[in-house]
């Protein structure tokens, strides 16, 4: 199993930036795709973005295209989410996830709160 821990959440004003990190507890023999999801109060958890093991393929939700960037450092077993031009509607708990491909995620972190003030 993969254990994931998110960090970097916090409070930021609209238009600002924040970078989230997600660290796996240990490397495994599997080359996992990684993704970010978010859940706003009273809403369903939604897909934000994902990246293949090699970093060669990425996918973004339309709502974050051009503003968010996902990247990874396999040597450090860490995935990042750079969030720019933040909006109030980006406020949510952000979850890191891992799985066999860009559309299947089996492992989840505990989440980190991101609050954007306007």
N, C-alpha and C positions, 0 to 999 in steps of 0.2 A: 504494500500500500504506500501511497504518497501522502505525506502530511504537509500542508501548506499554511504559511503564516504571512498575512498582509501587514504592511506598515506604511506610514506616510500620510495618513488621513489627517484632517483638521479643518479649521475654519479659514476661509479665504473670501475676499470680496469679488463681486462680479468683474470679469475682465482679467482676473489674476490667473496664476498658474500653480500647479501642484504636481508632484511626482509620487506615485505609489510604487511600492516594491512588494514582491511576493517571493518568499524564499521556501524552497523545499527542504525538508529535514535531512534528506540524504539523496544522493544520486542512485538511480536504479538502472537495470539493464534495458528498460523500455525507453524509447525516444518519444516522449509525450508532447503533444500539442498543448499549448497553454492559452487560456482565455480570461477575460474580465467580464463580469456581469454586475448589474446594480439593481437595487431594490429601494424604491421610494416608499414612504409611509402609505399604507393602505393599497399598495400596488404589487403586481406580480413581478418576480425577478426577471429581468430582461438582459439580453445579450448586448454587450458593448463592443468587444473586439476579440480577435484571436490571432495566434501566430503558430506556424509549424515549428517542429523541432529545429530545423536548420535555419529558421528565420526567413526563408525564401518566399513564403506565402503568408499573407495577412488578410484579414477580413474585418470590416468596420460597419457598425450600424450607421445608417444615414444621419442620425442625429448628432454623431460625433465626428464625422468625416471632415478632415481639414483642421480639426482642433486637437484631437487626441492621437497619440502615437504609441503603439505597443512595440516593445523590443525585448530581447532576452540575452542573457549571458550564461551559456550552458556550463562553462567552467565554474561559475559561482552558483549554479542551479537556481538562478533568479530571473524573474520576468518583471518588467517595468511597465508602467502606464504614465506617460507624460501627458498632462492635461493642461491645455492652454485655452485662453479666451473663455474662461468658465462662466456659466450662466446659472441663474437661480434654479432652473429646472434640472441641473446636474446634481443637485443635492440628493444624496442617497447613501445607503451602505453599499460599498463596493466589495465584491467577492472575487477572489482568484480561483481558477479552476484548471484541472488537467485531465487529458483524455487521449484516446488513440488517434483522433483526427480533429479537424477544425469545427466539426459539428456535433461531436460527442464528448461529453465531459462527465467523468466518474468520480473525481475527487474535488473536494471543496474546502476552502479556508473558512475561517470564522467571520471574516469581514472587517472592514475599517470604515468609519464614518467620514463622509465628505460633506461639508456644509458650505454653501455659497450664499453670501449675503448680498442683497441688492440695495 
